[in-house]
């Protein structure tokens, strides 16, 4: 079993959310990912890293970094948005494939629906009807099939708070309706906890259908405080609901052991969601997270 450890621009507050402007040039982010001990990176939002393989490959190679994957948000409940989303996923997938990546990560268009932003971490059950789930699952299957045909990449779905695929029940609804040969799960350990689940239970539930990992921790005390104060998703992130690895409720030793038992051979991307003004904080946090995982043998 091999779990290779990457990081991502999101740990430097480079988000897909359109109202959060990057505070760093891409070269600093790649420098700091490499200098803190990671061997891979995700793409981040389209255009943050050079969107041309010939330009980006030398930037990765000189730092000893592998391109791991990319996160592509799609407004899944809106059928009119699906053709453009498919084209976007294929565009991103072609760049990833040219750089040697094996996976692409799809997600709902999280953080864009006010009521979902407001109830993140407090949602229960499923908020979509059976007919809406069929629309969502059909889109995921279709995009996964087209991306694989066009690029050869495997396709993992990322559940995420402040979206329609947040709670364990919602994740199960999607997984049950999608083709297990086409669609795997990108298990985000922190979002699974924040969404009301237990990430270790997810490993036991989905097993070999977990094709990609995002390592994130969740402070359940902060989660409870945010729920009591009815803080929205972005306010909760700012309050530190996603703490550094090993400081929250995620049982990383057991999760790693569970993935080892499954024979997992792939990537875990550390994602430290922070919203701070200190420009050195992401690098320092990335270093502490890497040290924690080294202590677990990774």
Buried (B, 14 or more C-beta within 10 A) or exposed (E): EEBBBBBBBBBBBBBBBEEBEBBBEBEBBBBBBBEBBBBBBBBBBBEBBBEEBEEBBEBBEEBEBBBBBBBBBBBBBEEEBBEEBBEBBBBBBBBBBBBEBBBBBBBBBBBBBEEBBBBBBBBEEBBBEEEBBEBBBBBBBBBBBBBBEBBEBBBBBBBBBBBBBBBBBBBBBBBEBBEEEBBBBBBBBBBBBBBBBBBBEBBEBBBEBBBBBBBBBBBBEBBEBBBEEEBBBBBBBBBBBBBBBBBBBBBBEEBBBBBEEBEBEBBBBBBBBBEEEEEEBBBEBBBBBBEBBEEBEB
